[in-house]
Amino acid sequence: MPILSVTTWPTPDDKVRELVEALTTTMHRVTGAPLDKITVHVHEIAPDRWAEGGVLGTNPDFATLSRRQQ
């Protein structure tokens, strides 16, 4: 049945639990899949192993530099 995979930076346990519950509920509502057949994997990647636009997530200017166009 459905397998949902989420990749994110490290997230507090209570927020992961909330996300997993919301994703499971939404998948069940939209597809009708049985709740006990919906699997959710949360993959957490440390900011120093994540980059956007060639800028590591640990860079203090990540929010700006990762959105540069050139």
Biopython code that builds the backbone (N, CA, C, O; Angstrom):
import numpy as np
from Bio.PDB.StructureBuilder import StructureBuilder

atoms = [
    (1, "MET", "N", (0.833, -1.172, 0.000)),
    (1, "MET", "CA", (0.000, 0.000, 0.000)),
    (1, "MET", "C", (0.890, 1.253, 0.000)),
    (1, "MET", "O", (2.086, 1.134, -0.267)),
    (2, "PRO", "N", (0.366, 2.419, 0.283)),
    (2, "PRO", "CA", (1.137, 3.655, 0.144)),
    (2, "PRO", "C", (2.345, 3.732, 1.084)),
    (2, "PRO", "O", (2.271, 3.374, 2.259)),
    (3, "ILE", "N", (3.448, 4.207, 0.525)),
    (3, "ILE", "CA", (4.646, 4.501, 1.304)),
    (3, "ILE", "C", (4.984, 5.959, 1.034)),
    (3, "ILE", "O", (5.246, 6.341, -0.106)),
    (4, "LEU", "N", (4.977, 6.771, 2.082)),
    (4, "LEU", "CA", (5.290, 8.189, 1.971)),
    (4, "LEU", "C", (6.687, 8.418, 2.531)),
    (4, "LEU", "O", (7.032, 7.905, 3.596)),
    (5, "SER", "N", (7.478, 9.184, 1.811)),
    (5, "SER", "CA", (8.840, 9.477, 2.243)),
    (5, "SER", "C", (9.020, 10.986, 2.317)),
    (5, "SER", "O", (8.750, 11.700, 1.351)),
    (6, "VAL", "N", (9.479, 11.464, 3.467)),
    (6, "VAL", "CA", (9.708, 12.888, 3.694)),
    (6, "VAL", "C", (11.170, 13.076, 4.060)),
    (6, "VAL", "O", (11.688, 12.380, 4.934)),
    (7, "THR", "N", (11.832, 14.006, 3.402)),
    (7, "THR", "CA", (13.210, 14.333, 3.732)),
    (7, "THR", "C", (13.240, 15.751, 4.266)),
    (7, "THR", "O", (12.720, 16.669, 3.631)),
    (8, "THR", "N", (13.843, 15.935, 5.427)),
    (8, "THR", "CA", (13.846, 17.233, 6.080)),
    (8, "THR", "C", (15.090, 17.379, 6.947)),
    (8, "THR", "O", (15.825, 16.418, 7.175)),
    (9, "TRP", "N", (15.309, 18.596, 7.424)),
    (9, "TRP", "CA", (16.347, 18.808, 8.424)),
    (9, "TRP", "C", (15.842, 18.221, 9.734)),
    (9, "TRP", "O", (14.645, 17.964, 9.867)),
    (10, "PRO", "N", (16.722, 18.004, 10.704)),
    (10, "PRO", "CA", (16.272, 17.485, 11.999)),
    (10, "PRO", "C", (15.112, 18.320, 12.554)),
    (10, "PRO", "O", (15.138, 19.551, 12.543)),
    (11, "THR", "N", (14.107, 17.608, 13.034)),
    (11, "THR", "CA", (12.857, 18.218, 13.479)),
    (11, "THR", "C", (12.504, 17.650, 14.851)),
    (11, "THR", "O", (12.710, 16.458, 15.084)),
    (12, "PRO", "N", (11.980, 18.464, 15.764)),
    (12, "PRO", "CA", (11.601, 17.954, 17.085)),
    (12, "PRO", "C", (10.612, 16.794, 16.976)),
    (12, "PRO", "O", (9.772, 16.755, 16.077)),
    (13, "ASP", "N", (10.729, 15.856, 17.906)),
    (13, "ASP", "CA", (9.886, 14.657, 17.889)),
    (13, "ASP", "C", (8.395, 14.967, 17.840)),
    (13, "ASP", "O", (7.647, 14.292, 17.134)),
    (14, "ASP", "N", (7.960, 15.973, 18.577)),
    (14, "ASP", "CA", (6.526, 16.270, 18.586)),
    (14, "ASP", "C", (6.050, 16.746, 17.217)),
    (14, "ASP", "O", (4.917, 16.469, 16.825)),
    (15, "LYS", "N", (6.902, 17.456, 16.492)),
    (15, "LYS", "CA", (6.536, 17.926, 15.151)),
    (15, "LYS", "C", (6.563, 16.772, 14.148)),
    (15, "LYS", "O", (5.733, 16.725, 13.239)),
    (16, "VAL", "N", (7.505, 15.846, 14.303)),
    (16, "VAL", "CA", (7.540, 14.662, 13.427)),
    (16, "VAL", "C", (6.277, 13.839, 13.647)),
    (16, "VAL", "O", (5.655, 13.372, 12.693)),
    (17, "ARG", "N", (5.911, 13.669, 14.891)),
    (17, "ARG", "CA", (4.688, 12.907, 15.207)),
    (17, "ARG", "C", (3.461, 13.576, 14.575)),
    (17, "ARG", "O", (2.609, 12.898, 14.000)),
    (18, "GLU", "N", (3.375, 14.886, 14.683)),
    (18, "GLU", "CA", (2.263, 15.635, 14.089)),
    (18, "GLU", "C", (2.255, 15.486, 12.568)),
    (18, "GLU", "O", (1.199, 15.296, 11.965)),
    (19, "LEU", "N", (3.431, 15.573, 11.952)),
    (19, "LEU", "CA", (3.544, 15.422, 10.505)),
    (19, "LEU", "C", (3.121, 14.029, 10.052)),
    (19, "LEU", "O", (2.363, 13.888, 9.093)),
    (20, "VAL", "N", (3.607, 13.010, 10.738)),
    (20, "VAL", "CA", (3.270, 11.623, 10.384)),
    (20, "VAL", "C", (1.767, 11.390, 10.505)),
    (20, "VAL", "O", (1.162, 10.764, 9.634)),
    (21, "GLU", "N", (1.171, 11.888, 11.571)),
    (21, "GLU", "CA", (-0.275, 11.724, 11.746)),
    (21, "GLU", "C", (-1.048, 12.438, 10.643)),
    (21, "GLU", "O", (-2.009, 11.889, 10.105)),
    (22, "ALA", "N", (-0.632, 13.664, 10.302)),
    (22, "ALA", "CA", (-1.327, 14.434, 9.269)),
    (22, "ALA", "C", (-1.186, 13.775, 7.895)),
    (22, "ALA", "O", (-2.154, 13.695, 7.139)),
    (23, "LEU", "N", (0.016, 13.307, 7.578)),
    (23, "LEU", "CA", (0.223, 12.645, 6.285)),
    (23, "LEU", "C", (-0.595, 11.364, 6.190)),
    (23, "LEU", "O", (-1.205, 11.085, 5.157)),
    (24, "THR", "N", (-0.607, 10.592, 7.264)),
    (24, "THR", "CA", (-1.359, 9.339, 7.270)),
    (24, "THR", "C", (-2.856, 9.610, 7.107)),
    (24, "THR", "O", (-3.526, 8.958, 6.306)),
    (25, "THR", "N", (-3.367, 10.557, 7.858)),
    (25, "THR", "CA", (-4.786, 10.909, 7.779)),
    (25, "THR", "C", (-5.159, 11.407, 6.386)),
    (25, "THR", "O", (-6.202, 11.035, 5.848)),
    (26, "THR", "N", (-4.313, 12.240, 5.810)),
    (26, "THR", "CA", (-4.594, 12.779, 4.479)),
    (26, "THR", "C", (-4.558, 11.679, 3.421)),
    (26, "THR", "O", (-5.430, 11.625, 2.554)),
    (27, "MET", "N", (-3.561, 10.808, 3.487)),
    (27, "MET", "CA", (-3.483, 9.704, 2.514)),
    (27, "MET", "C", (-4.721, 8.821, 2.623)),
    (27, "MET", "O", (-5.282, 8.410, 1.608)),
    (28, "HIS", "N", (-5.143, 8.532, 3.836)),
    (28, "HIS", "CA", (-6.345, 7.711, 4.052)),
    (28, "HIS", "C", (-7.583, 8.403, 3.475)),
    (28, "HIS", "O", (-8.391, 7.779, 2.788)),
    (29, "ARG", "N", (-7.719, 9.707, 3.766)),
    (29, "ARG", "CA", (-8.893, 10.455, 3.296)),
    (29, "ARG", "C", (-8.937, 10.537, 1.770)),
    (29, "ARG", "O", (-9.997, 10.373, 1.167)),
    (30, "VAL", "N", (-7.793, 10.789, 1.153)),
    (30, "VAL", "CA", (-7.753, 10.998, -0.298)),
    (30, "VAL", "C", (-7.834, 9.685, -1.075)),
    (30, "VAL", "O", (-8.525, 9.600, -2.090)),
    (31, "THR", "N", (-7.126, 8.664, -0.595)),
    (31, "THR", "CA", (-7.053, 7.420, -1.372)),
    (31, "THR", "C", (-7.938, 6.303, -0.850)),
    (31, "THR", "O", (-8.246, 5.356, -1.574)),
    (32, "GLY", "N", (-8.347, 6.412, 0.410)),
    (32, "GLY", "CA", (-9.130, 5.332, 0.999)),
    (32, "GLY", "C", (-8.284, 4.173, 1.478)),
    (32, "GLY", "O", (-8.826, 3.151, 1.901)),
    (33, "ALA", "N", (-6.962, 4.304, 1.423)),
    (33, "ALA", "CA", (-6.085, 3.228, 1.891)),
    (33, "ALA", "C", (-6.312, 2.992, 3.378)),
    (33, "ALA", "O", (-6.491, 3.948, 4.133)),
    (34, "PRO", "N", (-6.307, 1.734, 3.811)),
    (34, "PRO", "CA", (-6.477, 1.446, 5.237)),
    (34, "PRO", "C", (-5.340, 2.072, 6.043)),
    (34, "PRO", "O", (-4.183, 2.041, 5.623)),
    (35, "LEU", "N", (-5.676, 2.639, 7.202)),
    (35, "LEU", "CA", (-4.672, 3.304, 8.031)),
    (35, "LEU", "C", (-3.487, 2.398, 8.353)),
    (35, "LEU", "O", (-2.341, 2.848, 8.361)),
    (36, "ASP", "N", (-3.763, 1.115, 8.620)),
    (36, "ASP", "CA", (-2.681, 0.208, 9.014)),
    (36, "ASP", "C", (-1.797, -0.222, 7.834)),
    (36, "ASP", "O", (-0.830, -0.960, 8.025)),
    (37, "LYS", "N", (-2.116, 0.227, 6.639)),
    (37, "LYS", "CA", (-1.309, -0.104, 5.460)),
    (37, "LYS", "C", (-0.521, 1.093, 4.944)),
    (37, "LYS", "O", (0.186, 0.982, 3.942)),
    (38, "ILE", "N", (-0.636, 2.239, 5.618)),
    (38, "ILE", "CA", (0.075, 3.451, 5.194)),
    (38, "ILE", "C", (1.368, 3.557, 5.987)),
    (38, "ILE", "O", (1.358, 3.593, 7.218)),
    (39, "THR", "N", (2.472, 3.604, 5.269)),
    (39, "THR", "CA", (3.795, 3.699, 5.880)),
    (39, "THR", "C", (4.377, 5.074, 5.604)),
    (39, "THR", "O", (4.300, 5.574, 4.481)),
    (40, "VAL", "N", (4.959, 5.685, 6.629)),
    (40, "VAL", "CA", (5.614, 6.979, 6.477)),
    (40, "VAL", "C", (7.046, 6.845, 6.962)),
    (40, "VAL", "O", (7.290, 6.376, 8.073)),
    (41, "HIS", "N", (7.997, 7.260, 6.125)),
    (41, "HIS", "CA", (9.414, 7.307, 6.491)),
    (41, "HIS", "C", (9.825, 8.762, 6.566)),
    (41, "HIS", "O", (9.583, 9.526, 5.632)),
    (42, "VAL", "N", (10.444, 9.151, 7.664)),
    (42, "VAL", "CA", (10.970, 10.508, 7.800)),
    (42, "VAL", "C", (12.487, 10.402, 7.819)),
    (42, "VAL", "O", (13.073, 9.805, 8.723)),
    (43, "HIS", "N", (13.109, 10.988, 6.813)),
    (43, "HIS", "CA", (14.570, 10.981, 6.693)),
    (43, "HIS", "C", (15.068, 12.364, 7.084)),
    (43, "HIS", "O", (14.713, 13.363, 6.458)),
    (44, "GLU", "N", (15.882, 12.412, 8.111)),
    (44, "GLU", "CA", (16.425, 13.694, 8.554)),
    (44, "GLU", "C", (17.879, 13.814, 8.104)),
    (44, "GLU", "O", (18.696, 12.922, 8.330)),
    (45, "ILE", "N", (18.172, 14.931, 7.468)),
    (45, "ILE", "CA", (19.520, 15.186, 6.966)),
    (45, "ILE", "C", (20.063, 16.412, 7.686)),
    (45, "ILE", "O", (19.420, 17.461, 7.722)),
    (46, "ALA", "N", (21.245, 16.270, 8.254)),
    (46, "ALA", "CA", (21.875, 17.381, 8.969)),
    (46, "ALA", "C", (22.135, 18.544, 8.006)),
    (46, "ALA", "O", (22.472, 18.312, 6.845)),
    (47, "PRO", "N", (21.984, 19.785, 8.469)),
    (47, "PRO", "CA", (22.202, 20.945, 7.606)),
    (47, "PRO", "C", (23.580, 20.984, 6.945)),
    (47, "PRO", "O", (23.737, 21.569, 5.874)),
    (48, "ASP", "N", (24.580, 20.361, 7.581)),
    (48, "ASP", "CA", (25.914, 20.359, 6.961)),
    (48, "ASP", "C", (26.051, 19.283, 5.883)),
    (48, "ASP", "O", (27.120, 19.114, 5.298)),
    (49, "ARG", "N", (24.968, 18.563, 5.629)),
    (49, "ARG", "CA", (24.930, 17.565, 4.559)),
    (49, "ARG", "C", (23.832, 17.887, 3.547)),
    (49, "ARG", "O", (23.462, 17.039, 2.735)),
    (50, "TRP", "N", (23.320, 19.101, 3.598)),
    (50, "TRP", "CA", (22.205, 19.548, 2.758)),
    (50, "TRP", "C", (22.628, 20.852, 2.109)),
    (50, "TRP", "O", (23.108, 21.755, 2.794)),
    (51, "ALA", "N", (22.462, 20.965, 0.816)),
    (51, "ALA", "CA", (22.817, 22.206, 0.129)),
    (51, "ALA", "C", (21.764, 22.540, -0.911)),
    (51, "ALA", "O", (21.133, 21.661, -1.497)),
    (52, "GLU", "N", (21.596, 23.827, -1.120)),
    (52, "GLU", "CA", (20.734, 24.331, -2.191)),
    (52, "GLU", "C", (21.513, 25.431, -2.888)),
    (52, "GLU", "O", (22.082, 26.304, -2.232)),
    (53, "GLY", "N", (21.543, 25.397, -4.192)),
    (53, "GLY", "CA", (22.281, 26.402, -4.941)),
    (53, "GLY", "C", (23.767, 26.373, -4.635)),
    (53, "GLY", "O", (24.456, 27.383, -4.777)),
    (54, "GLY", "N", (24.266, 25.204, -4.211)),
    (54, "GLY", "CA", (25.679, 25.072, -3.886)),
    (54, "GLY", "C", (26.065, 25.639, -2.536)),
    (54, "GLY", "O", (27.250, 25.788, -2.241)),
    (55, "VAL", "N", (25.069, 25.960, -1.704)),
    (55, "VAL", "CA", (25.324, 26.549, -0.390)),
    (55, "VAL", "C", (24.853, 25.573, 0.688)),
    (55, "VAL", "O", (23.695, 25.156, 0.691)),
    (56, "LEU", "N", (25.752, 25.212, 1.600)),
    (56, "LEU", "CA", (25.384, 24.305, 2.681)),
    (56, "LEU", "C", (24.394, 24.962, 3.636)),
    (56, "LEU", "O", (24.419, 26.175, 3.843)),
    (57, "GLY", "N", (23.533, 24.146, 4.206)),
    (57, "GLY", "CA", (22.537, 24.630, 5.141)),
    (57, "GLY", "C", (23.118, 25.258, 6.396)),
    (57, "GLY", "O", (22.412, 25.980, 7.101)),
    (58, "THR", "N", (24.375, 25.003, 6.691)),
    (58, "THR", "CA", (25.012, 25.591, 7.869)),
    (58, "THR", "C", (25.565, 26.981, 7.605)),
    (58, "THR", "O", (25.992, 27.657, 8.541)),
    (59, "ASN", "N", (25.567, 27.420, 6.363)),
    (59, "ASN", "CA", (26.068, 28.749, 6.034)),
    (59, "ASN", "C", (25.142, 29.791, 6.656)),
    (59, "ASN", "O", (23.927, 29.726, 6.466)),
    (60, "PRO", "N", (25.704, 30.760, 7.404)),
    (60, "PRO", "CA", (24.856, 31.769, 8.044)),
    (60, "PRO", "C", (23.975, 32.545, 7.063)),
    (60, "PRO", "O", (22.921, 33.053, 7.446)),
    (61, "ASP", "N", (24.397, 32.638, 5.809)),
    (61, "ASP", "CA", (23.631, 33.365, 4.796)),
    (61, "ASP", "C", (22.861, 32.419, 3.873)),
    (61, "ASP", "O", (22.513, 32.784, 2.750)),
    (62, "PHE", "N", (22.598, 31.205, 4.354)),
    (62, "PHE", "CA", (21.933, 30.186, 3.541)),
    (62, "PHE", "C", (20.625, 30.692, 2.926)),
    (62, "PHE", "O", (20.388, 30.505, 1.733)),
    (63, "ALA", "N", (19.789, 31.324, 3.727)),
    (63, "ALA", "CA", (18.468, 31.753, 3.242)),
    (63, "ALA", "C", (18.574, 32.683, 2.028)),
    (63, "ALA", "O", (17.720, 32.647, 1.142)),
    (64, "THR", "N", (19.598, 33.498, 1.988)),
    (64, "THR", "CA", (19.781, 34.428, 0.880)),
    (64, "THR", "C", (20.565, 33.789, -0.255)),
    (64, "THR", "O", (20.136, 33.818, -1.409)),
    (65, "LEU", "N", (21.717, 33.212, 0.076)),
    (65, "LEU", "CA", (22.610, 32.689, -0.964)),
    (65, "LEU", "C", (22.011, 31.501, -1.718)),
    (65, "LEU", "O", (22.279, 31.330, -2.907)),
    (66, "SER", "N", (21.208, 30.683, -1.046)),
    (66, "SER", "CA", (20.656, 29.505, -1.719)),
    (66, "SER", "C", (19.593, 29.874, -2.745)),
    (66, "SER", "O", (19.177, 29.022, -3.529)),
    (67, "ARG", "N", (19.146, 31.127, -2.755)),
    (67, "ARG", "CA", (18.124, 31.566, -3.709)),
    (67, "ARG", "C", (18.692, 32.413, -4.829)),
    (67, "ARG", "O", (17.948, 32.951, -5.649)),
    (68, "ARG", "N", (20.012, 32.531, -4.863)),
    (68, "ARG", "CA", (20.642, 33.337, -5.910)),
    (68, "ARG", "C", (20.400, 32.699, -7.280)),
    (68, "ARG", "O", (20.231, 31.484, -7.384)),
    (69, "GLN", "N", (20.386, 33.494, -8.291)),
    (69, "GLN", "CA", (20.127, 33.022, -9.644)),
    (69, "GLN", "C", (21.398, 32.857, -10.452)),
    (69, "GLN", "O", (21.410, 32.126, -11.443)),
    (70, "GLN", "N", (22.456, 33.517, -10.049)),
    (70, "GLN", "CA", (23.722, 33.405, -10.791)),
    (70, "GLN", "C", (24.860, 33.207, -9.858)),
    (70, "GLN", "O", (26.004, 33.092, -10.296)),
]
sb = StructureBuilder()
sb.init_structure("model")
sb.init_model(0)
sb.init_chain("A")
sb.init_seg("    ")
for serial, (resi, resn, name, xyz) in enumerate(atoms, 1):
    if name == "N":
        sb.init_residue(resn, " ", resi, " ")
    sb.init_atom(name, np.array(xyz, "f"), 0.0, 1.0, " ", f" {name:<3s}", serial, name[0])
structure = sb.get_structure()
